Amino acid sequence: MALLLAILFLALFVSAIIRGKFSYGKADYDFHEHPVQFVIVLVFILGVSALCFYRFLVEMEFI
């Protein structure tokens, strides 16, 4: 489950970087309109992805 979540959040991060915008809930984040919020949310998403991948490695006893 942790690996699936890591892949999901990583895919969200990559698609947001490529398109320069993404929507989550009722909020729209666009790099050209709100660059600071966009970067903050992307760093958070990347952090969650890294945490999920770390949990996967711990569960599989690689670490």
PDB file of N, CA, C and O in Angstrom, chain B, residues numbered from 101:
ATOM      1  N   MET B 101       0.822  -1.185   0.000  1.00  0.00           N
ATOM      2  CA  MET B 101       0.000   0.000   0.000  1.00  0.00           C
ATOM      3  C   MET B 101       0.872   1.256   0.000  1.00  0.00           C
ATOM      4  O   MET B 101       0.568   2.241  -0.673  1.00  0.00           O
ATOM      5  N   ALA B 102       1.952   1.199   0.764  1.00  0.00           N
ATOM      6  CA  ALA B 102       2.835   2.362   0.838  1.00  0.00           C
ATOM      7  C   ALA B 102       3.494   2.628  -0.515  1.00  0.00           C
ATOM      8  O   ALA B 102       3.670   3.781  -0.908  1.00  0.00           O
ATOM      9  N   LEU B 103       3.855   1.564  -1.221  1.00  0.00           N
ATOM     10  CA  LEU B 103       4.458   1.748  -2.545  1.00  0.00           C
ATOM     11  C   LEU B 103       3.456   2.354  -3.515  1.00  0.00           C
ATOM     12  O   LEU B 103       3.811   3.217  -4.318  1.00  0.00           O
ATOM     13  N   LEU B 104       2.219   1.912  -3.448  1.00  0.00           N
ATOM     14  CA  LEU B 104       1.179   2.465  -4.307  1.00  0.00           C
ATOM     15  C   LEU B 104       0.972   3.953  -4.035  1.00  0.00           C
ATOM     16  O   LEU B 104       0.850   4.744  -4.971  1.00  0.00           O
ATOM     17  N   LEU B 105       0.932   4.331  -2.770  1.00  0.00           N
ATOM     18  CA  LEU B 105       0.788   5.747  -2.430  1.00  0.00           C
ATOM     19  C   LEU B 105       1.999   6.562  -2.878  1.00  0.00           C
ATOM     20  O   LEU B 105       1.854   7.689  -3.351  1.00  0.00           O
ATOM     21  N   ALA B 106       3.191   5.989  -2.730  1.00  0.00           N
ATOM     22  CA  ALA B 106       4.393   6.697  -3.170  1.00  0.00           C
ATOM     23  C   ALA B 106       4.356   6.945  -4.673  1.00  0.00           C
ATOM     24  O   ALA B 106       4.695   8.036  -5.133  1.00  0.00           O
ATOM     25  N   ILE B 107       3.949   5.943  -5.431  1.00  0.00           N
ATOM     26  CA  ILE B 107       3.867   6.099  -6.888  1.00  0.00           C
ATOM     27  C   ILE B 107       2.785   7.112  -7.255  1.00  0.00           C
ATOM     28  O   ILE B 107       2.973   7.917  -8.167  1.00  0.00           O
ATOM     29  N   LEU B 108       1.672   7.076  -6.560  1.00  0.00           N
ATOM     30  CA  LEU B 108       0.577   8.015  -6.823  1.00  0.00           C
ATOM     31  C   LEU B 108       1.003   9.455  -6.573  1.00  0.00           C
ATOM     32  O   LEU B 108       0.763  10.325  -7.411  1.00  0.00           O
ATOM     33  N   PHE B 109       1.633   9.718  -5.432  1.00  0.00           N
ATOM     34  CA  PHE B 109       2.069  11.082  -5.129  1.00  0.00           C
ATOM     35  C   PHE B 109       3.199  11.524  -6.042  1.00  0.00           C
ATOM     36  O   PHE B 109       3.277  12.700  -6.399  1.00  0.00           O
ATOM     37  N   LEU B 110       4.072  10.609  -6.427  1.00  0.00           N
ATOM     38  CA  LEU B 110       5.147  10.956  -7.351  1.00  0.00           C
ATOM     39  C   LEU B 110       4.580  11.293  -8.729  1.00  0.00           C
ATOM     40  O   LEU B 110       5.061  12.214  -9.388  1.00  0.00           O
ATOM     41  N   ALA B 111       3.563  10.556  -9.167  1.00  0.00           N
ATOM     42  CA  ALA B 111       2.925  10.849 -10.454  1.00  0.00           C
ATOM     43  C   ALA B 111       2.230  12.212 -10.408  1.00  0.00           C
ATOM     44  O   ALA B 111       2.276  12.959 -11.385  1.00  0.00           O
ATOM     45  N   LEU B 112       1.594  12.539  -9.294  1.00  0.00           N
ATOM     46  CA  LEU B 112       0.971  13.857  -9.141  1.00  0.00           C
ATOM     47  C   LEU B 112       2.014  14.956  -9.197  1.00  0.00           C
ATOM     48  O   LEU B 112       1.788  15.998  -9.811  1.00  0.00           O
ATOM     49  N   PHE B 113       3.155  14.731  -8.561  1.00  0.00           N
ATOM     50  CA  PHE B 113       4.240  15.700  -8.567  1.00  0.00           C
ATOM     51  C   PHE B 113       4.786  15.914  -9.977  1.00  0.00           C
ATOM     52  O   PHE B 113       4.966  17.053 -10.409  1.00  0.00           O
ATOM     53  N   VAL B 114       5.047  14.829 -10.688  1.00  0.00           N
ATOM     54  CA  VAL B 114       5.617  14.928 -12.042  1.00  0.00           C
ATOM     55  C   VAL B 114       4.631  15.599 -12.995  1.00  0.00           C
ATOM     56  O   VAL B 114       5.029  16.437 -13.804  1.00  0.00           O
ATOM     57  N   SER B 115       3.357  15.244 -12.909  1.00  0.00           N
ATOM     58  CA  SER B 115       2.384  15.867 -13.814  1.00  0.00           C
ATOM     59  C   SER B 115       2.221  17.353 -13.517  1.00  0.00           C
ATOM     60  O   SER B 115       2.016  18.148 -14.434  1.00  0.00           O
ATOM     61  N   ALA B 116       2.311  17.735 -12.250  1.00  0.00           N
ATOM     62  CA  ALA B 116       2.215  19.161 -11.905  1.00  0.00           C
ATOM     63  C   ALA B 116       3.428  19.924 -12.417  1.00  0.00           C
ATOM     64  O   ALA B 116       3.292  21.060 -12.872  1.00  0.00           O
ATOM     65  N   ILE B 117       4.603  19.326 -12.350  1.00  0.00           N
ATOM     66  CA  ILE B 117       5.813  19.976 -12.865  1.00  0.00           C
ATOM     67  C   ILE B 117       5.725  20.154 -14.373  1.00  0.00           C
ATOM     68  O   ILE B 117       6.063  21.216 -14.895  1.00  0.00           O
ATOM     69  N   ILE B 118       5.276  19.128 -15.071  1.00  0.00           N
ATOM     70  CA  ILE B 118       5.219  19.179 -16.531  1.00  0.00           C
ATOM     71  C   ILE B 118       4.187  20.189 -17.007  1.00  0.00           C
ATOM     72  O   ILE B 118       4.465  20.990 -17.899  1.00  0.00           O
ATOM     73  N   ARG B 119       2.983  20.156 -16.410  1.00  0.00           N
ATOM     74  CA  ARG B 119       1.917  21.057 -16.846  1.00  0.00           C
ATOM     75  C   ARG B 119       2.041  22.466 -16.272  1.00  0.00           C
ATOM     76  O   ARG B 119       1.550  23.419 -16.878  1.00  0.00           O
ATOM     77  N   GLY B 120       2.683  22.613 -15.122  1.00  0.00           N
ATOM     78  CA  GLY B 120       2.811  23.928 -14.492  1.00  0.00           C
ATOM     79  C   GLY B 120       1.590  24.331 -13.695  1.00  0.00           C
ATOM     80  O   GLY B 120       1.502  25.469 -13.235  1.00  0.00           O
ATOM     81  N   LYS B 121       0.650  23.426 -13.523  1.00  0.00           N
ATOM     82  CA  LYS B 121      -0.541  23.695 -12.727  1.00  0.00           C
ATOM     83  C   LYS B 121      -1.191  22.374 -12.341  1.00  0.00           C
ATOM     84  O   LYS B 121      -0.967  21.346 -12.979  1.00  0.00           O
ATOM     85  N   PHE B 122      -2.001  22.418 -11.284  1.00  0.00           N
ATOM     86  CA  PHE B 122      -2.808  21.274 -10.914  1.00  0.00           C
ATOM     87  C   PHE B 122      -3.935  21.737 -10.012  1.00  0.00           C
ATOM     88  O   PHE B 122      -3.875  22.813  -9.417  1.00  0.00           O
ATOM     89  N   SER B 123      -4.947  20.919  -9.923  1.00  0.00           N
ATOM     90  CA  SER B 123      -6.109  21.215  -9.090  1.00  0.00           C
ATOM     91  C   SER B 123      -6.234  20.141  -8.031  1.00  0.00           C
ATOM     92  O   SER B 123      -6.051  18.954  -8.298  1.00  0.00           O
ATOM     93  N   TYR B 124      -6.547  20.576  -6.839  1.00  0.00           N
ATOM     94  CA  TYR B 124      -6.773  19.637  -5.751  1.00  0.00           C
ATOM     95  C   TYR B 124      -7.944  20.158  -4.937  1.00  0.00           C
ATOM     96  O   TYR B 124      -7.884  21.249  -4.371  1.00  0.00           O
ATOM     97  N   GLY B 125      -8.999  19.380  -4.885  1.00  0.00           N
ATOM     98  CA  GLY B 125     -10.201  19.839  -4.195  1.00  0.00           C
ATOM     99  C   GLY B 125     -10.813  20.992  -4.958  1.00  0.00           C
ATOM    100  O   GLY B 125     -11.083  20.882  -6.154  1.00  0.00           O
ATOM    101  N   LYS B 126     -11.030  22.090  -4.273  1.00  0.00           N
ATOM    102  CA  LYS B 126     -11.588  23.276  -4.913  1.00  0.00           C
ATOM    103  C   LYS B 126     -10.518  24.336  -5.170  1.00  0.00           C
ATOM    104  O   LYS B 126     -10.840  25.461  -5.553  1.00  0.00           O
ATOM    105  N   ALA B 127      -9.257  23.987  -4.962  1.00  0.00           N
ATOM    106  CA  ALA B 127      -8.164  24.940  -5.143  1.00  0.00           C
ATOM    107  C   ALA B 127      -7.412  24.631  -6.432  1.00  0.00           C
ATOM    108  O   ALA B 127      -7.128  23.473  -6.740  1.00  0.00           O
ATOM    109  N   ASP B 128      -7.099  25.672  -7.170  1.00  0.00           N
ATOM    110  CA  ASP B 128      -6.290  25.561  -8.380  1.00  0.00           C
ATOM    111  C   ASP B 128      -4.938  26.202  -8.113  1.00  0.00           C
ATOM    112  O   ASP B 128      -4.861  27.352  -7.682  1.00  0.00           O
ATOM    113  N   TYR B 129      -3.885  25.463  -8.369  1.00  0.00           N
ATOM    114  CA  TYR B 129      -2.537  25.973  -8.189  1.00  0.00           C
ATOM    115  C   TYR B 129      -1.892  26.119  -9.558  1.00  0.00           C
ATOM    116  O   TYR B 129      -1.779  25.151 -10.310  1.00  0.00           O
ATOM    117  N   ASP B 130      -1.472  27.337  -9.872  1.00  0.00           N
ATOM    118  CA  ASP B 130      -0.836  27.636 -11.150  1.00  0.00           C
ATOM    119  C   ASP B 130       0.496  28.310 -10.865  1.00  0.00           C
ATOM    120  O   ASP B 130       0.566  29.242 -10.063  1.00  0.00           O
ATOM    121  N   PHE B 131       1.550  27.845 -11.515  1.00  0.00           N
ATOM    122  CA  PHE B 131       2.880  28.384 -11.247  1.00  0.00           C
ATOM    123  C   PHE B 131       2.975  29.856 -11.630  1.00  0.00           C
ATOM    124  O   PHE B 131       3.634  30.627 -10.933  1.00  0.00           O
ATOM    125  N   HIS B 132       2.337  30.261 -12.712  1.00  0.00           N
ATOM    126  CA  HIS B 132       2.466  31.632 -13.179  1.00  0.00           C
ATOM    127  C   HIS B 132       1.668  32.608 -12.332  1.00  0.00           C
ATOM    128  O   HIS B 132       2.046  33.776 -12.243  1.00  0.00           O
ATOM    129  N   GLU B 133       0.586  32.180 -11.712  1.00  0.00           N
ATOM    130  CA  GLU B 133      -0.222  33.069 -10.886  1.00  0.00           C
ATOM    131  C   GLU B 133       0.242  33.084  -9.430  1.00  0.00           C
ATOM    132  O   GLU B 133       0.307  34.146  -8.811  1.00  0.00           O
ATOM    133  N   HIS B 134       0.564  31.914  -8.883  1.00  0.00           N
ATOM    134  CA  HIS B 134       0.943  31.798  -7.474  1.00  0.00           C
ATOM    135  C   HIS B 134       2.182  30.916  -7.345  1.00  0.00           C
ATOM    136  O   HIS B 134       2.064  29.762  -6.932  1.00  0.00           O
ATOM    137  N   PRO B 135       3.358  31.421  -7.683  1.00  0.00           N
ATOM    138  CA  PRO B 135       4.541  30.546  -7.681  1.00  0.00           C
ATOM    139  C   PRO B 135       4.933  30.052  -6.286  1.00  0.00           C
ATOM    140  O   PRO B 135       5.401  28.922  -6.146  1.00  0.00           O
ATOM    141  N   VAL B 136       4.751  30.880  -5.256  1.00  0.00           N
ATOM    142  CA  VAL B 136       5.172  30.472  -3.918  1.00  0.00           C
ATOM    143  C   VAL B 136       4.291  29.332  -3.407  1.00  0.00           C
ATOM    144  O   VAL B 136       4.804  28.330  -2.910  1.00  0.00           O
ATOM    145  N   GLN B 137       2.982  29.477  -3.525  1.00  0.00           N
ATOM    146  CA  GLN B 137       2.073  28.423  -3.084  1.00  0.00           C
ATOM    147  C   GLN B 137       2.287  27.150  -3.894  1.00  0.00           C
ATOM    148  O   GLN B 137       2.239  26.048  -3.347  1.00  0.00           O
ATOM    149  N   PHE B 138       2.521  27.295  -5.181  1.00  0.00           N
ATOM    150  CA  PHE B 138       2.752  26.146  -6.060  1.00  0.00           C
ATOM    151  C   PHE B 138       3.972  25.358  -5.599  1.00  0.00           C
ATOM    152  O   PHE B 138       3.920  24.133  -5.495  1.00  0.00           O
ATOM    153  N   VAL B 139       5.055  26.050  -5.327  1.00  0.00           N
ATOM    154  CA  VAL B 139       6.289  25.389  -4.903  1.00  0.00           C
ATOM    155  C   VAL B 139       6.109  24.752  -3.522  1.00  0.00           C
ATOM    156  O   VAL B 139       6.587  23.641  -3.294  1.00  0.00           O
ATOM    157  N   ILE B 140       5.431  25.434  -2.604  1.00  0.00           N
ATOM    158  CA  ILE B 140       5.203  24.885  -1.267  1.00  0.00           C
ATOM    159  C   ILE B 140       4.393  23.601  -1.351  1.00  0.00           C
ATOM    160  O   ILE B 140       4.739  22.610  -0.707  1.00  0.00           O
ATOM    161  N   VAL B 141       3.333  23.603  -2.126  1.00  0.00           N
ATOM    162  CA  VAL B 141       2.500  22.408  -2.252  1.00  0.00           C
ATOM    163  C   VAL B 141       3.269  21.281  -2.940  1.00  0.00           C
ATOM    164  O   VAL B 141       3.136  20.121  -2.551  1.00  0.00           O
ATOM    165  N   LEU B 142       4.065  21.603  -3.948  1.00  0.00           N
ATOM    166  CA  LEU B 142       4.849  20.560  -4.621  1.00  0.00           C
ATOM    167  C   LEU B 142       5.909  19.961  -3.709  1.00  0.00           C
ATOM    168  O   LEU B 142       6.157  18.757  -3.760  1.00  0.00           O
ATOM    169  N   VAL B 143       6.531  20.773  -2.886  1.00  0.00           N
ATOM    170  CA  VAL B 143       7.511  20.240  -1.931  1.00  0.00           C
ATOM    171  C   VAL B 143       6.815  19.330  -0.931  1.00  0.00           C
ATOM    172  O   VAL B 143       7.357  18.290  -0.555  1.00  0.00           O
ATOM    173  N   PHE B 144       5.616  19.715  -0.496  1.00  0.00           N
ATOM    174  CA  PHE B 144       4.851  18.875   0.422  1.00  0.00           C
ATOM    175  C   PHE B 144       4.496  17.542  -0.234  1.00  0.00           C
ATOM    176  O   PHE B 144       4.648  16.491   0.387  1.00  0.00           O
ATOM    177  N   ILE B 145       4.029  17.573  -1.475  1.00  0.00           N
ATOM    178  CA  ILE B 145       3.667  16.341  -2.188  1.00  0.00           C
ATOM    179  C   ILE B 145       4.892  15.452  -2.384  1.00  0.00           C
ATOM    180  O   ILE B 145       4.805  14.236  -2.216  1.00  0.00           O
ATOM    181  N   LEU B 146       6.022  16.042  -2.734  1.00  0.00           N
ATOM    182  CA  LEU B 146       7.244  15.265  -2.892  1.00  0.00           C
ATOM    183  C   LEU B 146       7.681  14.660  -1.559  1.00  0.00           C
ATOM    184  O   LEU B 146       8.166  13.529  -1.524  1.00  0.00           O
ATOM    185  N   GLY B 147       7.515  15.396  -0.474  1.00  0.00           N
ATOM    186  CA  GLY B 147       7.847  14.881   0.851  1.00  0.00           C
ATOM    187  C   GLY B 147       6.965  13.711   1.253  1.00  0.00           C
ATOM    188  O   GLY B 147       7.453  12.730   1.814  1.00  0.00           O
ATOM    189  N   VAL B 148       5.678  13.806   0.972  1.00  0.00           N
ATOM    190  CA  VAL B 148       4.766  12.697   1.271  1.00  0.00           C
ATOM    191  C   VAL B 148       5.135  11.475   0.439  1.00  0.00           C
ATOM    192  O   VAL B 148       5.090  10.350   0.935  1.00  0.00           O
ATOM    193  N   SER B 149       5.493  11.687  -0.798  1.00  0.00           N
ATOM    194  CA  SER B 149       5.915  10.575  -1.644  1.00  0.00           C
ATOM    195  C   SER B 149       7.176   9.915  -1.091  1.00  0.00           C
ATOM    196  O   SER B 149       7.268   8.688  -1.052  1.00  0.00           O
ATOM    197  N   ALA B 150       8.136  10.711  -0.669  1.00  0.00           N
ATOM    198  CA  ALA B 150       9.366  10.155  -0.096  1.00  0.00           C
ATOM    199  C   ALA B 150       9.077   9.408   1.207  1.00  0.00           C
ATOM    200  O   ALA B 150       9.664   8.357   1.461  1.00  0.00           O
ATOM    201  N   LEU B 151       8.181   9.943   2.025  1.00  0.00           N
ATOM    202  CA  LEU B 151       7.819   9.265   3.267  1.00  0.00           C
ATOM    203  C   LEU B 151       7.136   7.929   2.997  1.00  0.00           C
ATOM    204  O   LEU B 151       7.420   6.943   3.676  1.00  0.00           O
ATOM    205  N   CYS B 152       6.247   7.887   2.024  1.00  0.00           N
ATOM    206  CA  CYS B 152       5.576   6.634   1.675  1.00  0.00           C
ATOM    207  C   CYS B 152       6.581   5.614   1.138  1.00  0.00           C
ATOM    208  O   CYS B 152       6.503   4.429   1.465  1.00  0.00           O
ATOM    209  N   PHE B 153       7.520   6.074   0.318  1.00  0.00           N
ATOM    210  CA  PHE B 153       8.527   5.160  -0.202  1.00  0.00           C
ATOM    211  C   PHE B 153       9.423   4.647   0.921  1.00  0.00           C
ATOM    212  O   PHE B 153       9.815   3.481   0.914  1.00  0.00           O
ATOM    213  N   TYR B 154       9.750   5.504   1.882  1.00  0.00           N
ATOM    214  CA  TYR B 154      10.530   5.082   3.035  1.00  0.00           C
ATOM    215  C   TYR B 154       9.770   4.042   3.855  1.00  0.00           C
ATOM    216  O   TYR B 154      10.354   3.051   4.292  1.00  0.00           O
ATOM    217  N   ARG B 155       8.476   4.262   4.066  1.00  0.00           N
ATOM    218  CA  ARG B 155       7.661   3.285   4.799  1.00  0.00           C
ATOM    219  C   ARG B 155       7.635   1.940   4.071  1.00  0.00           C
ATOM    220  O   ARG B 155       7.661   0.886   4.706  1.00  0.00           O
ATOM    221  N   PHE B 156       7.584   1.980   2.739  1.00  0.00           N
ATOM    222  CA  PHE B 156       7.632   0.744   1.956  1.00  0.00           C
ATOM    223  C   PHE B 156       8.946   0.012   2.197  1.00  0.00           C
ATOM    224  O   PHE B 156       8.953  -1.202   2.400  1.00  0.00           O
ATOM    225  N   LEU B 157      10.050   0.740   2.175  1.00  0.00           N
ATOM    226  CA  LEU B 157      11.354   0.106   2.386  1.00  0.00           C
ATOM    227  C   LEU B 157      11.465  -0.478   3.785  1.00  0.00           C
ATOM    228  O   LEU B 157      12.062  -1.539   3.968  1.00  0.00           O
ATOM    229  N   VAL B 158      10.897   0.203   4.773  1.00  0.00           N
ATOM    230  CA  VAL B 158      10.931  -0.310   6.149  1.00  0.00           C
ATOM    231  C   VAL B 158      10.054  -1.556   6.268  1.00  0.00           C
ATOM    232  O   VAL B 158      10.450  -2.532   6.906  1.00  0.00           O
ATOM    233  N   GLU B 159       8.871  -1.529   5.661  1.00  0.00           N
ATOM    234  CA  GLU B 159       7.974  -2.684   5.727  1.00  0.00           C
ATOM    235  C   GLU B 159       8.573  -3.907   5.036  1.00  0.00           C
ATOM    236  O   GLU B 159       8.366  -5.035   5.483  1.00  0.00           O
ATOM    237  N   MET B 160       9.303  -3.693   3.964  1.00  0.00           N
ATOM    238  CA  MET B 160       9.929  -4.804   3.257  1.00  0.00           C
ATOM    239  C   MET B 160      11.261  -5.213   3.873  1.00  0.00           C
ATOM    240  O   MET B 160      11.921  -6.132   3.389  1.00  0.00           O
ATOM    241  N   GLU B 161      11.654  -4.525   4.944  1.00  0.00           N
ATOM    242  CA  GLU B 161      12.859  -4.784   5.711  1.00  0.00           C
ATOM    243  C   GLU B 161      14.132  -4.606   4.891  1.00  0.00           C
ATOM    244  O   GLU B 161      15.103  -5.339   5.085  1.00  0.00           O
ATOM    245  N   PHE B 162      14.135  -3.647   3.985  1.00  0.00           N
ATOM    246  CA  PHE B 162      15.362  -3.273   3.279  1.00  0.00           C
ATOM    247  C   PHE B 162      16.185  -2.320   4.127  1.00  0.00           C
ATOM    248  O   PHE B 162      17.406  -2.241   3.989  1.00  0.00           O
ATOM    249  N   ILE B 163      15.508  -1.602   5.001  1.00  0.00           N
ATOM    250  CA  ILE B 163      16.191  -0.639   5.896  1.00  0.00           C
ATOM    251  C   ILE B 163      15.958  -1.080   7.319  1.00  0.00           C
ATOM    252  O   ILE B 163      16.432  -0.432   8.252  1.00  0.00           O
TER     253      ILE B 163
END
